[in-house]
Amino acid sequence: MTGRGGGRNRYDATSTTALGGVMFKDFQWRAGLLTGVVTVLAANVIGLLLGFLAEALQGSVDEPAYDATIRAGNTDWTDVVETITKMGNVPQTQIWTAAFALGLATWFFVKGWRWWVPLVVCPLAWIVGRWSQRVLAKIIDRDQDLISLIGTPIGNYPSGGCQRLIVVLGVAAFLVVHYARTSRRTTVLLFSVVGVLGLVEAYARARLAQHWFTDIAGGVIFGWVLLAAIILTIRAFDPTAGSRGTSEQASWGKVERAR
């Protein structure tokens, strides 16, 4: 009894160590954390500078654009656009994030990659984007007394819907590219989809006058800058991603056969 118990305990310790080694092998914690802090701060500085530029352009760009949109008024098309623009809202992007995290984690598990990475990275990217936008909105004081075509006060800087959508979709696309080692054609296709959807969201928000025009442009640009920071961080944490699939699957197989 004792011998069997001792044997099981030794096996449990060995299997746990093996699994831990597979999941965290070659993971660069120091480089990743340093890169994350530096690049996300740099992205927010760029976002702040864009915000100051947006403030300076309110009279010459934003107000004429707003007046033209209000004169165009509501049509059957704006009813469609009102539905489209919801894809960048907070609840919708939370659903996108959860779906990508779970879907990619399942796929990564099957492929023998770090299955836990999407479960951590996708929600964390959403949180970083959300709080970055809120901090910038507090610093950049935009006039929000006007009303959009859908009856809500115009939003603040930067457009969170544009920024969130680009970050959420872009992170999911990069995880596929980075771990699956996709071809150049597939990579371009995935990020083209992100770009198109980001522009669709930007158009929808502009057509409904939900933001000043420069706030929308700032949201798109800041979204891509923040996405670049997150991509650099992921690469710093796991620079050899995708090259270990076969060996990791073999390691998992050895552990399972030991059972």
C-alpha positions as protocol buffer text, in pm:
chain_id: "A"
residue {
  index: 1
  type: MET
  ca { x: 0 y: 0 z: 0 }
}
residue {
  index: 2
  type: THR
  ca { x: 267 y: 243 z: 106 }
}
residue {
  index: 3
  type: GLY
  ca { x: 487 y: 146 z: -185 }
}
residue {
  index: 4
  type: ARG
  ca { x: 206 y: 195 z: -432 }
}
residue {
  index: 5
  type: GLY
  ca { x: 114 y: 526 z: -274 }
}
residue {
  index: 6
  type: GLY
  ca { x: 474 y: 637 z: -284 }
}
residue {
  index: 7
  type: GLY
  ca { x: 494 y: 534 z: -647 }
}
residue {
  index: 8
  type: ARG
  ca { x: 185 y: 732 z: -733 }
}
residue {
  index: 9
  type: ASN
  ca { x: 324 y: 1035 z: -554 }
}
residue {
  index: 10
  type: ARG
  ca { x: 649 y: 1009 z: -746 }
}
residue {
  index: 11
  type: TYR
  ca { x: 455 y: 981 z: -1070 }
}
residue {
  index: 12
  type: ASP
  ca { x: 237 y: 1279 z: -986 }
}
residue {
  index: 13
  type: ALA
  ca { x: 541 y: 1494 z: -914 }
}
residue {
  index: 14
  type: THR
  ca { x: 713 y: 1382 z: -1233 }
}
residue {
  index: 15
  type: SER
  ca { x: 408 y: 1438 z: -1454 }
}
residue {
  index: 16
  type: THR
  ca { x: 342 y: 1779 z: -1303 }
}
residue {
  index: 17
  type: THR
  ca { x: 702 y: 1883 z: -1363 }
}
residue {
  index: 18
  type: ALA
  ca { x: 687 y: 1756 z: -1720 }
}
residue {
  index: 19
  type: LEU
  ca { x: 366 y: 1940 z: -1796 }
}
residue {
  index: 20
  type: GLY
  ca { x: 499 y: 2258 z: -1639 }
}
residue {
  index: 21
  type: GLY
  ca { x: 814 y: 2232 z: -1847 }
}
residue {
  index: 22
  type: VAL
  ca { x: 612 y: 2194 z: -2165 }
}
residue {
  index: 23
  type: MET
  ca { x: 388 y: 2491 z: -2090 }
}
residue {
  index: 24
  type: PHE
  ca { x: 660 y: 2736 z: -1990 }
}
residue {
  index: 25
  type: LYS
  ca { x: 968 y: 2614 z: -2177 }
}
residue {
  index: 26
  type: ASP
  ca { x: 1171 y: 2900 z: -2330 }
}
residue {
  index: 27
  type: PHE
  ca { x: 921 y: 3157 z: -2203 }
}
residue {
  index: 28
  type: GLN
  ca { x: 1101 y: 3492 z: -2161 }
}
residue {
  index: 29
  type: TRP
  ca { x: 938 y: 3648 z: -1855 }
}
residue {
  index: 30
  type: ARG
  ca { x: 1181 y: 3934 z: -1799 }
}
residue {
  index: 31
  type: ALA
  ca { x: 1202 y: 4041 z: -2163 }
}
residue {
  index: 32
  type: GLY
  ca { x: 825 y: 4015 z: -2202 }
}
residue {
  index: 33
  type: LEU
  ca { x: 740 y: 4221 z: -1895 }
}
residue {
  index: 34
  type: LEU
  ca { x: 995 y: 4490 z: -1982 }
}
residue {
  index: 35
  type: THR
  ca { x: 875 y: 4508 z: -2342 }
}
residue {
  index: 36
  type: GLY
  ca { x: 512 y: 4524 z: -2232 }
}
residue {
  index: 37
  type: VAL
  ca { x: 565 y: 4812 z: -1992 }
}
residue {
  index: 38
  type: VAL
  ca { x: 778 y: 5016 z: -2232 }
}
residue {
  index: 39
  type: THR
  ca { x: 570 y: 4964 z: -2546 }
}
residue {
  index: 40
  type: VAL
  ca { x: 229 y: 5015 z: -2384 }
}
residue {
  index: 41
  type: LEU
  ca { x: 351 y: 5335 z: -2218 }
}
residue {
  index: 42
  type: ALA
  ca { x: 495 y: 5453 z: -2550 }
}
residue {
  index: 43
  type: ALA
  ca { x: 164 y: 5374 z: -2724 }
}
residue {
  index: 44
  type: ASN
  ca { x: -25 y: 5581 z: -2470 }
}
residue {
  index: 45
  type: VAL
  ca { x: 214 y: 5873 z: -2513 }
}
residue {
  index: 46
  type: ILE
  ca { x: 146 y: 5860 z: -2887 }
}
residue {
  index: 47
  type: GLY
  ca { x: -226 y: 5844 z: -2811 }
}
residue {
  index: 48
  type: LEU
  ca { x: -194 y: 6149 z: -2588 }
}
residue {
  index: 49
  type: LEU
  ca { x: -14 y: 6348 z: -2857 }
}
residue {
  index: 50
  type: LEU
  ca { x: -284 y: 6253 z: -3107 }
}
residue {
  index: 51
  type: GLY
  ca { x: -541 y: 6376 z: -2856 }
}
residue {
  index: 52
  type: PHE
  ca { x: -378 y: 6717 z: -2831 }
}
residue {
  index: 53
  type: LEU
  ca { x: -378 y: 6735 z: -3210 }
}
residue {
  index: 54
  type: ALA
  ca { x: -748 y: 6643 z: -3217 }
}
residue {
  index: 55
  type: GLU
  ca { x: -825 y: 6925 z: -2973 }
}
residue {
  index: 56
  type: ALA
  ca { x: -638 y: 7171 z: -3196 }
}
residue {
  index: 57
  type: LEU
  ca { x: -837 y: 7063 z: -3502 }
}
residue {
  index: 58
  type: GLN
  ca { x: -1185 y: 7087 z: -3351 }
}
residue {
  index: 59
  type: GLY
  ca { x: -1273 y: 7422 z: -3507 }
}
residue {
  index: 60
  type: SER
  ca { x: -1128 y: 7357 z: -3851 }
}
residue {
  index: 61
  type: VAL
  ca { x: -1213 y: 6988 z: -3898 }
}
residue {
  index: 62
  type: ASP
  ca { x: -1453 y: 6850 z: -3637 }
}
residue {
  index: 63
  type: GLU
  ca { x: -1722 y: 7116 z: -3628 }
}
residue {
  index: 64
  type: PRO
  ca { x: -1769 y: 7138 z: -4009 }
}
residue {
  index: 65
  type: ALA
  ca { x: -1776 y: 6756 z: -4029 }
}
residue {
  index: 66
  type: TYR
  ca { x: -2034 y: 6736 z: -3749 }
}
residue {
  index: 67
  type: ASP
  ca { x: -2255 y: 7002 z: -3910 }
}
residue {
  index: 68
  type: ALA
  ca { x: -2245 y: 6820 z: -4246 }
}
residue {
  index: 69
  type: THR
  ca { x: -2343 y: 6490 z: -4081 }
}
residue {
  index: 70
  type: ILE
  ca { x: -2633 y: 6647 z: -3893 }
}
residue {
  index: 71
  type: ARG
  ca { x: -2759 y: 6810 z: -4213 }
}
residue {
  index: 72
  type: ALA
  ca { x: -2755 y: 6471 z: -4385 }
}
residue {
  index: 73
  type: GLY
  ca { x: -2986 y: 6346 z: -4109 }
}
residue {
  index: 74
  type: ASN
  ca { x: -3128 y: 6002 z: -4046 }
}
residue {
  index: 75
  type: THR
  ca { x: -3218 y: 5771 z: -4333 }
}
residue {
  index: 76
  type: ASP
  ca { x: -3291 y: 5403 z: -4378 }
}
residue {
  index: 77
  type: TRP
  ca { x: -2916 y: 5358 z: -4418 }
}
residue {
  index: 78
  type: THR
  ca { x: -2839 y: 5510 z: -4080 }
}
residue {
  index: 79
  type: ASP
  ca { x: -3067 y: 5250 z: -3923 }
}
residue {
  index: 80
  type: VAL
  ca { x: -2842 y: 4984 z: -4074 }
}
residue {
  index: 81
  type: VAL
  ca { x: -2528 y: 5169 z: -3966 }
}
residue {
  index: 82
  type: GLU
  ca { x: -2660 y: 5194 z: -3610 }
}
residue {
  index: 83
  type: THR
  ca { x: -2667 y: 4815 z: -3596 }
}
residue {
  index: 84
  type: ILE
  ca { x: -2321 y: 4781 z: -3752 }
}
residue {
  index: 85
  type: THR
  ca { x: -2154 y: 5019 z: -3509 }
}
residue {
  index: 86
  type: LYS
  ca { x: -2255 y: 4805 z: -3210 }
}
residue {
  index: 87
  type: MET
  ca { x: -1982 y: 4554 z: -3295 }
}
residue {
  index: 88
  type: GLY
  ca { x: -1732 y: 4790 z: -3129 }
}
residue {
  index: 89
  type: ASN
  ca { x: -1933 y: 4847 z: -2811 }
}
residue {
  index: 90
  type: VAL
  ca { x: -1807 y: 4725 z: -2474 }
}
residue {
  index: 91
  type: PRO
  ca { x: -2044 y: 4423 z: -2434 }
}
residue {
  index: 92
  type: GLN
  ca { x: -1993 y: 4310 z: -2792 }
}
residue {
  index: 93
  type: THR
  ca { x: -1613 y: 4327 z: -2773 }
}
residue {
  index: 94
  type: GLN
  ca { x: -1625 y: 4137 z: -2445 }
}
residue {
  index: 95
  type: ILE
  ca { x: -1812 y: 3860 z: -2626 }
}
residue {
  index: 96
  type: TRP
  ca { x: -1558 y: 3869 z: -2910 }
}
residue {
  index: 97
  type: THR
  ca { x: -1277 y: 3844 z: -2655 }
}
residue {
  index: 98
  type: ALA
  ca { x: -1429 y: 3547 z: -2472 }
}
residue {
  index: 99
  type: ALA
  ca { x: -1503 y: 3364 z: -2798 }
}
residue {
  index: 100
  type: PHE
  ca { x: -1149 y: 3413 z: -2932 }
}
residue {
  index: 101
  type: ALA
  ca { x: -990 y: 3317 z: -2599 }
}
residue {
  index: 102
  type: LEU
  ca { x: -1184 y: 2991 z: -2569 }
}
residue {
  index: 103
  type: GLY
  ca { x: -1168 y: 2902 z: -2937 }
}
residue {
  index: 104
  type: LEU
  ca { x: -796 y: 2963 z: -2972 }
}
residue {
  index: 105
  type: ALA
  ca { x: -719 y: 2790 z: -2641 }
}
residue {
  index: 106
  type: THR
  ca { x: -898 y: 2478 z: -2764 }
}
residue {
  index: 107
  type: TRP
  ca { x: -713 y: 2488 z: -3097 }
}
residue {
  index: 108
  type: PHE
  ca { x: -378 y: 2548 z: -2924 }
}
residue {
  index: 109
  type: PHE
  ca { x: -442 y: 2254 z: -2692 }
}
residue {
  index: 110
  type: VAL
  ca { x: -508 y: 2023 z: -2986 }
}
residue {
  index: 111
  type: LYS
  ca { x: -195 y: 2147 z: -3167 }
}
residue {
  index: 112
  type: GLY
  ca { x: 25 y: 2107 z: -2858 }
}
residue {
  index: 113
  type: TRP
  ca { x: 98 y: 2480 z: -2824 }
}
residue {
  index: 114
  type: ARG
  ca { x: 69 y: 2693 z: -2511 }
}
residue {
  index: 115
  type: TRP
  ca { x: -308 y: 2659 z: -2469 }
}
residue {
  index: 116
  type: TRP
  ca { x: -317 y: 2901 z: -2178 }
}
residue {
  index: 117
  type: VAL
  ca { x: -175 y: 3194 z: -2378 }
}
residue {
  index: 118
  type: PRO
  ca { x: -506 y: 3295 z: -2548 }
}
residue {
  index: 119
  type: LEU
  ca { x: -687 y: 3265 z: -2215 }
}
residue {
  index: 120
  type: VAL
  ca { x: -449 y: 3522 z: -2067 }
}
residue {
  index: 121
  type: VAL
  ca { x: -361 y: 3742 z: -2363 }
}
residue {
  index: 122
  type: CYS
  ca { x: -706 y: 3803 z: -2511 }
}
residue {
  index: 123
  type: PRO
  ca { x: -874 y: 3933 z: -2191 }
}
residue {
  index: 124
  type: LEU
  ca { x: -561 y: 4121 z: -2086 }
}
residue {
  index: 125
  type: ALA
  ca { x: -541 y: 4298 z: -2423 }
}
residue {
  index: 126
  type: TRP
  ca { x: -905 y: 4404 z: -2387 }
}
residue {
  index: 127
  type: ILE
  ca { x: -840 y: 4537 z: -2037 }
}
residue {
  index: 128
  type: VAL
  ca { x: -528 y: 4728 z: -2144 }
}
residue {
  index: 129
  type: GLY
  ca { x: -718 y: 4883 z: -2433 }
}
residue {
  index: 130
  type: ARG
  ca { x: -1017 y: 4973 z: -2218 }
}
residue {
  index: 131
  type: TRP
  ca { x: -815 y: 5141 z: -1944 }
}
residue {
  index: 132
  type: SER
  ca { x: -583 y: 5316 z: -2188 }
}
residue {
  index: 133
  type: GLN
  ca { x: -886 y: 5469 z: -2358 }
}
residue {
  index: 134
  type: ARG
  ca { x: -1039 y: 5576 z: -2025 }
}
residue {
  index: 135
  type: VAL
  ca { x: -717 y: 5740 z: -1907 }
}
residue {
  index: 136
  type: LEU
  ca { x: -676 y: 5931 z: -2233 }
}
residue {
  index: 137
  type: ALA
  ca { x: -1041 y: 6040 z: -2216 }
}
residue {
  index: 138
  type: LYS
  ca { x: -978 y: 6191 z: -1873 }
}
residue {
  index: 139
  type: ILE
  ca { x: -676 y: 6388 z: -1995 }
}
residue {
  index: 140
  type: ILE
  ca { x: -810 y: 6505 z: -2332 }
}
residue {
  index: 141
  type: ASP
  ca { x: -1104 y: 6730 z: -2248 }
}
residue {
  index: 142
  type: ARG
  ca { x: -1337 y: 6726 z: -2547 }
}
residue {
  index: 143
  type: ASP
  ca { x: -1665 y: 6913 z: -2584 }
}
residue {
  index: 144
  type: GLN
  ca { x: -1938 y: 6650 z: -2538 }
}
residue {
  index: 145
  type: ASP
  ca { x: -2243 y: 6878 z: -2520 }
}
residue {
  index: 146
  type: LEU
  ca { x: -2361 y: 6795 z: -2872 }
}
residue {
  index: 147
  type: ILE
  ca { x: -2595 y: 6507 z: -2959 }
}
residue {
  index: 148
  type: SER
  ca { x: -2540 y: 6230 z: -3215 }
}
residue {
  index: 149
  type: LEU
  ca { x: -2795 y: 6120 z: -3474 }
}
residue {
  index: 150
  type: ILE
  ca { x: -2904 y: 5837 z: -3245 }
}
residue {
  index: 151
  type: GLY
  ca { x: -2980 y: 6073 z: -2959 }
}
residue {
  index: 152
  type: THR
  ca { x: -2677 y: 6008 z: -2739 }
}
residue {
  index: 153
  type: PRO
  ca { x: -2411 y: 6263 z: -2638 }
}
residue {
  index: 154
  type: ILE
  ca { x: -2108 y: 6244 z: -2865 }
}
residue {
  index: 155
  type: GLY
  ca { x: -1832 y: 6027 z: -2727 }
}
residue {
  index: 156
  type: ASN
  ca { x: -1491 y: 6120 z: -2597 }
}
residue {
  index: 157
  type: TYR
  ca { x: -1138 y: 6079 z: -2728 }
}
residue {
  index: 158
  type: PRO
  ca { x: -1029 y: 5835 z: -2860 }
}
residue {
  index: 159
  type: SER
  ca { x: -1316 y: 5640 z: -3014 }
}
residue {
  index: 160
  type: GLY
  ca { x: -1322 y: 5332 z: -2793 }
}
residue {
  index: 161
  type: GLY
  ca { x: -1529 y: 5132 z: -3040 }
}
residue {
  index: 162
  type: CYS
  ca { x: -1264 y: 5164 z: -3313 }
}
residue {
  index: 163
  type: GLN
  ca { x: -973 y: 5107 z: -3079 }
}
residue {
  index: 164
  type: ARG
  ca { x: -1127 y: 4806 z: -2902 }
}
residue {
  index: 165
  type: LEU
  ca { x: -1229 y: 4633 z: -3224 }
}
residue {
  index: 166
  type: ILE
  ca { x: -883 y: 4668 z: -3378 }
}
residue {
  index: 167
  type: VAL
  ca { x: -709 y: 4545 z: -3064 }
}
residue {
  index: 168
  type: VAL
  ca { x: -940 y: 4249 z: -2999 }
}
residue {
  index: 169
  type: LEU
  ca { x: -945 y: 4127 z: -3359 }
}
residue {
  index: 170
  type: GLY
  ca { x: -580 y: 4209 z: -3415 }
}
residue {
  index: 171
  type: VAL
  ca { x: -458 y: 4015 z: -3111 }
}
residue {
  index: 172
  type: ALA
  ca { x: -657 y: 3710 z: -3218 }
}
residue {
  index: 173
  type: ALA
  ca { x: -517 y: 3737 z: -3571 }
}
residue {
  index: 174
  type: PHE
  ca { x: -161 y: 3769 z: -3442 }
}
residue {
  index: 175
  type: LEU
  ca { x: -191 y: 3467 z: -3213 }
}
residue {
  index: 176
  type: VAL
  ca { x: -290 y: 3262 z: -3518 }
}
residue {
  index: 177
  type: VAL
  ca { x: -5 y: 3405 z: -3724 }
}
residue {
  index: 178
  type: HIS
  ca { x: 258 y: 3374 z: -3450 }
}
residue {
  index: 179
  type: TYR
  ca { x: 184 y: 3020 z: -3335 }
}
residue {
  index: 180
  type: ALA
  ca { x: 69 y: 2862 z: -3663 }
}
residue {
  index: 181
  type: ARG
  ca { x: 352 y: 3027 z: -3858 }
}
residue {
  index: 182
  type: THR
  ca { x: 111 y: 3122 z: -4134 }
}
residue {
  index: 183
  type: SER
  ca { x: 217 y: 3213 z: -4486 }
}
residue {
  index: 184
  type: ARG
  ca { x: 261 y: 3575 z: -4587 }
}
residue {
  index: 185
  type: ARG
  ca { x: -61 y: 3555 z: -4787 }
}
residue {
  index: 186
  type: THR
  ca { x: -263 y: 3429 z: -4489 }
}
residue {
  index: 187
  type: THR
  ca { x: -105 y: 3689 z: -4260 }
}
residue {
  index: 188
  type: VAL
  ca { x: -195 y: 3971 z: -4498 }
}
residue {
  index: 189
  type: LEU
  ca { x: -547 y: 3834 z: -4532 }
}
residue {
  index: 190
  type: LEU
  ca { x: -605 y: 3814 z: -4157 }
}
residue {
  index: 191
  type: PHE
  ca { x: -481 y: 4164 z: -4086 }
}
residue {
  index: 192
  type: SER
  ca { x: -668 y: 4299 z: -4389 }
}
residue {
  index: 193
  type: VAL
  ca { x: -989 y: 4172 z: -4231 }
}
residue {
  index: 194
  type: VAL
  ca { x: -896 y: 4353 z: -3909 }
}
residue {
  index: 195
  type: GLY
  ca { x: -826 y: 4671 z: -4104 }
}
residue {
  index: 196
  type: VAL
  ca { x: -1149 y: 4658 z: -4302 }
}
residue {
  index: 197
  type: LEU
  ca { x: -1364 y: 4597 z: -3994 }
}
residue {
  index: 198
  type: GLY
  ca { x: -1185 y: 4879 z: -3813 }
}
residue {
  index: 199
  type: LEU
  ca { x: -1262 y: 5117 z: -4099 }
}
residue {
  index: 200
  type: VAL
  ca { x: -1624 y: 4999 z: -4115 }
}
residue {
  index: 201
  type: GLU
  ca { x: -1659 y: 5077 z: -3745 }
}
residue {
  index: 202
  type: ALA
  ca { x: -1496 y: 5417 z: -3799 }
}
residue {
  index: 203
  type: TYR
  ca { x: -1732 y: 5499 z: -4086 }
}
residue {
  index: 204
  type: ALA
  ca { x: -2036 y: 5393 z: -3883 }
}
residue {
  index: 205
  type: ARG
  ca { x: -1940 y: 5612 z: -3589 }
}
residue {
  index: 206
  type: ALA
  ca { x: -1870 y: 5907 z: -3817 }
}
residue {
  index: 207
  type: ARG
  ca { x: -2198 y: 5867 z: -4011 }
}
residue {
  index: 208
  type: LEU
  ca { x: -2393 y: 5872 z: -3684 }
}
residue {
  index: 209
  type: ALA
  ca { x: -2188 y: 6164 z: -3544 }
}
residue {
  index: 210
  type: GLN
  ca { x: -2110 y: 5958 z: -3236 }
}
residue {
  index: 211
  type: HIS
  ca { x: -1770 y: 6127 z: -3201 }
}
residue {
  index: 212
  type: TRP
  ca { x: -1583 y: 6422 z: -3334 }
}
residue {
  index: 213
  type: PHE
  ca { x: -1418 y: 6316 z: -3661 }
}
residue {
  index: 214
  type: THR
  ca { x: -1065 y: 6349 z: -3520 }
}
residue {
  index: 215
  type: ASP
  ca { x: -1161 y: 6134 z: -3220 }
}
residue {
  index: 216
  type: ILE
  ca { x: -1258 y: 5857 z: -3461 }
}
residue {
  index: 217
  type: ALA
  ca { x: -937 y: 5894 z: -3660 }
}
residue {
  index: 218
  type: GLY
  ca { x: -744 y: 5898 z: -3334 }
}
residue {
  index: 219
  type: GLY
  ca { x: -921 y: 5581 z: -3220 }
}
residue {
  index: 220
  type: VAL
  ca { x: -822 y: 5398 z: -3537 }
}
residue {
  index: 221
  type: ILE
  ca { x: -459 y: 5510 z: -3521 }
}
residue {
  index: 222
  type: PHE
  ca { x: -430 y: 5450 z: -3147 }
}
residue {
  index: 223
  type: GLY
  ca { x: -585 y: 5105 z: -3191 }
}
residue {
  index: 224
  type: TRP
  ca { x: -313 y: 5004 z: -3436 }
}
residue {
  index: 225
  type: VAL
  ca { x: -37 y: 5157 z: -3223 }
}
residue {
  index: 226
  type: LEU
  ca { x: -158 y: 4975 z: -2912 }
}
residue {
  index: 227
  type: LEU
  ca { x: -195 y: 4653 z: -3111 }
}
residue {
  index: 228
  type: ALA
  ca { x: 167 y: 4688 z: -3226 }
}
residue {
  index: 229
  type: ALA
  ca { x: 274 y: 4726 z: -2861 }
}
residue {
  index: 230
  type: ILE
  ca { x: 86 y: 4412 z: -2762 }
}
residue {
  index: 231
  type: ILE
  ca { x: 230 y: 4218 z: -3057 }
}
residue {
  index: 232
  type: LEU
  ca { x: 584 y: 4318 z: -2962 }
}
residue {
  index: 233
  type: THR
  ca { x: 512 y: 4208 z: -2606 }
}
residue {
  index: 234
  type: ILE
  ca { x: 382 y: 3866 z: -2711 }
}
residue {
  index: 235
  type: ARG
  ca { x: 686 y: 3815 z: -2933 }
}
residue {
  index: 236
  type: ALA
  ca { x: 917 y: 3912 z: -2649 }
}
residue {
  index: 237
  type: PHE
  ca { x: 750 y: 3665 z: -2412 }
}
residue {
  index: 238
  type: ASP
  ca { x: 748 y: 3377 z: -2661 }
}
residue {
  index: 239
  type: PRO
  ca { x: 992 y: 3441 z: -2947 }
}
residue {
  index: 240
  type: THR
  ca { x: 1008 y: 3076 z: -3060 }
}
residue {
  index: 241
  type: ALA
  ca { x: 632 y: 3016 z: -3070 }
}
residue {
  index: 242
  type: GLY
  ca { x: 516 y: 2769 z: -3332 }
}
residue {
  index: 243
  type: SER
  ca { x: 848 y: 2589 z: -3360 }
}
residue {
  index: 244
  type: ARG
  ca { x: 778 y: 2351 z: -3072 }
}
residue {
  index: 245
  type: GLY
  ca { x: 444 y: 2201 z: -3174 }
}
residue {
  index: 246
  type: THR
  ca { x: 571 y: 1853 z: -3258 }
}
residue {
  index: 247
  type: SER
  ca { x: 806 y: 1824 z: -2961 }
}
residue {
  index: 248
  type: GLU
  ca { x: 545 y: 1953 z: -2720 }
}
residue {
  index: 249
  type: GLN
  ca { x: 288 y: 1705 z: -2849 }
}
residue {
  index: 250
  type: ALA
  ca { x: 542 y: 1430 z: -2801 }
}
residue {
  index: 251
  type: SER
  ca { x: 609 y: 1547 z: -2446 }
}
residue {
  index: 252
  type: TRP
  ca { x: 238 y: 1547 z: -2369 }
}
residue {
  index: 253
  type: GLY
  ca { x: 213 y: 1200 z: -2521 }
}
residue {
  index: 254
  type: LYS
  ca { x: 492 y: 1067 z: -2300 }
}
residue {
  index: 255
  type: VAL
  ca { x: 325 y: 1202 z: -1991 }
}
residue {
  index: 256
  type: GLU
  ca { x: -9 y: 1052 z: -2092 }
}
residue {
  index: 257
  type: ARG
  ca { x: 146 y: 712 z: -2171 }
}
residue {
  index: 258
  type: ALA
  ca { x: 310 y: 714 z: -1827 }
}
residue {
  index: 259
  type: ARG
  ca { x: -37 y: 708 z: -1677 }
}
